[in-house]
Amino acid sequence: MKQYELLTIFRPNLDTDEIEKLIEKFDESLAALDVKIVSRDKIGRKKLAYDIKNFRDGYFVDTIVTIPAENISELKTQMKHNENILRTMFLEVSAETVNA
């Protein structure tokens, strides 16, 4: 399995408790897809470079995961259909980059 960096931008109008609940729910769906979380960095609320769905900022969460190749498209579909997620970025990373 390869490692990927998953950057997720949540809606800024959610409070911290709601975001924590969303992350927990998201972790459950990741576990169902045989995804293992290597690390997570809750970056917090940041200003966006441009408006997304009329929001000027968002709550950023950066997660390093390992996932089987056959489950990547299902994960992307689940993220796309979640109304609380403004944007996602999914990049393949090498193990050396993660450990550096």
C-alpha positions, 0 to 999 in steps of 0.5 A: 500500500502506498502513502498519501497526503489528504488535505481536507478543507471543512466549512468555516461555519462549523464549531470545533466540536462539530469538526471533531465529530466530523473527523471521528465520523470520517475516521470510521468511514476510512476504517471501513475502506481499510485506510490506516492513518499515519499522522494528522495535523489539524492546521486550523482556520485559514484564509482561502486564496479565493472564495469557495461556495461563498466562504473566504476561509476554511478549517484545514486538516492534513492527514497522511494515510495508507490506502489500498489502490482499489479503495481510492476512488471510493474514498474520493467519492465519499469526500465529494458527496460530503456537504461539510467538506469544501475541498480536498487534495489527494497526493501520493507521498514517499515514506522519506517525505513523511519521516523527514 
